[in-house]
């Protein structure tokens, strides 16, 4: 629009240039403790072994029907099964899948077809104590995962079921 002849413009009325932000500077880890290479990432022991998308175990668990014992809460049972499934999957360097959940469910005595009644009864009795508040206490979750020997945790679901059917006690909690 043109300038009206009856209005005088002063310098402050004129358009001003807007400052444009420059490109971001490159970030480099310079602080102590910054991880600069994959080899520097803490692994094992108290750090555990993290795997990709461990939360996918919850999706797989929620697709299943679990017969809960009296006193068990679904939230805590799901957290315990997810911890075991995620630990197994992370050993193989992948996200949890059905076989990981199968191993966890078998170890804990859910879906007990072909298992001795006394083994299932013992697991059912002890599960209530194992899962008490496990969904809100990382130490209890770590203790559950640590109570399963690695050779058992990394076995196939059929192998775990076979060993449990033979009456072996596979969880030392």
DADATA-V695007 format. One record per pair of residues at least 12 apart in sequence whose ideal C-beta (glycine too) atoms are under 7 Angstrom apart, sorted by the first residue. I is the first residue (numbers start at 1). GAP is how many residues later the second one is. D is the distance in whole Angstrom. If there is no record, write none. Layout:
I/GAP/D, I/GAP/D
This chain:
49/41/5, 49/42/6, 50/40/6, 51/35/6, 51/38/5, 51/39/3, 51/42/6, 51/43/6, 51/44/6, 52/42/7, 52/43/5, 53/42/4, 54/32/4, 54/36/7, 54/42/7, 56/39/5, 56/40/5, 57/25/4, 57/28/4, 57/29/5, 57/39/4, 57/43/7, 57/44/6, 58/20/6, 58/24/5, 60/36/6, 60/38/6, 60/41/5, 61/17/5, 61/20/5, 61/21/6, 61/40/6, 66/44/5, 67/43/7, 69/55/5, 69/58/6, 69/59/6, 71/57/4, 72/55/6, 72/56/6, 72/59/6, 75/60/5, 76/55/4, 76/56/7, 76/57/7, 76/58/5, 76/59/5, 77/54/6, 79/55/5, 79/56/4, 79/62/7, 80/28/7, 80/50/7, 80/51/5, 80/54/5, 80/64/6, 81/20/7, 81/23/5, 81/24/6, 81/27/7, 83/58/4, 83/61/6, 83/62/5, 84/20/4, 84/23/6, 84/60/7, 84/61/6, 84/64/7, 85/15/4, 85/16/5, 85/19/5, 87/58/5, 87/66/6, 88/12/5, 88/15/6, 88/65/5, 88/66/6, 91/63/6, 99/58/6, 102/55/4, 103/50/7, 103/54/5, 103/57/5, 106/51/6, 106/54/5, 106/55/5, 106/58/6, 107/41/6, 107/53/6, 107/63/6, 107/64/6, 108/15/6, 108/19/6, 109/14/3, 109/15/6, 109/18/7, 114/47/7, 114/51/5, 115/49/6, 115/50/6, 116/49/7, 116/51/6, 119/45/6, 119/48/6, 130/14/6, 130/43/6, 143/30/7, 144/29/6, 147/24/5, 147/25/5, 147/26/4, 148/22/7, 148/23/6, 152/18/5
